[in-house]
Amino acid sequence: SFIGIAVLAGFLYSFLIDGTYMKIYVILVVGYTILTQLGNSNRYNNKSRKCNIATWNAPNNSEMRATYEWDMENAEKYLKRKQEETGLPLTITHLVGYCAGHAFKDESDVNGRLRLGNYYPKESVEVSFLVSCEKGRDLGMYKVREADRKSIGEYCKELSTGSKKLRANKDVNHKKQGVSLTLMPTYLIELVLHTVGYLACAVGISTKFLGVPKDAFGTCIVTSIGMLGYEHAFAPIPPFTNVPMLITVGAITKKLLVVDDRLEVRRKITMTFTMDNRIVDFARASSVYRKFLKYLNNPDECAKEDVIQSPIEA
């Protein structure tokens, strides 16, 4: 913040009093931009990698982490029954997002954002899903709004439609982001990501002209890493997202679990949770965490669903 104020003061001085500072600044910026682009290969420095470089500094963060081994027996029975009722291709990812959305319901103490060093509760619960695009070379995001009020069938329909648009490069916001970020050097991407992220996700100002709507990432981010072969992994929370929690869903494996004091081979998934300790500590997170696990193991205890009759189009 202090560096930003100093730069702003320099600009104002240049415009109002003496333009020498501006001339030096422009020369340095142009020179540095040329230097950063020398030998730059788009093959290796694509949009996704440049965003990662621009986003992260050396490890010095406030993240808390937790894991949970999920016995899939009840969940798979539930999904099979719901698939027969609705005709929809329901998945584990849909169920995780559905349970997370309902777990955050009425939890204003942890469903919030940071702005100017203070915590402010968010107006609604929204769950974002990360979507792999271009065979893993790009990453998109689809957000389910009013996530605490929707059925698992609505999650499935929305996410399936949104994912298809992203992968076909027909999502308007994603296309805007791609054009601007691909052309920028990483030091400008860092400035844009953090500035636009703060305006959209902390202040709540829509910047749709850059492809970033108001509160772009919502309450919680869900990403499935099982399809990549990972049993479990911890994902970092990008600082510009301003979300309290990120959930990863690993691959289904078979392991020995204790069931009614007996050892049984069960199908299970290891889930990981990354939380921003500035927004939520372990004590505050415990209420959401307990509800989330209860819903995962007994999905019928979530809010009553409306059965969707028409199956999604192939």
TADA-V795529 format. One record per run of one state. SS is the DSSP state (@ for helix, = for strand, . for the rest). FROM is the first residue (numbers start at 1). LEN is the number of residues. If there is no record, write none. Layout:
SS_FROM_LEN / SS_FROM_LEN
This chain:
._1_1 / @_2_15 / ._17_3 / @_20_18 / ._38_9 / @_47_9 / ._56_7 / =_63_9 / ._72_1 / @_73_14 / ._87_5 / @_92_12 / ._104_8 / =_112_4 / ._116_2 / =_118_4 / ._122_5 / =_127_7 / @_134_3 / ._137_1 / =_138_7 / ._145_7 / @_152_16 / ._168_4 / @_172_12 / ._184_2 / @_186_18 / ._204_3 / =_207_1 / @_208_3 / ._211_1 / =_212_1 / ._213_7 / =_220_5 / ._225_1 / @_226_3 / ._229_10 / @_239_3 / ._242_3 / =_245_15 / ._260_2 / =_262_15 / ._277_5 / @_282_16 / ._298_1 / @_299_3 / ._302_13
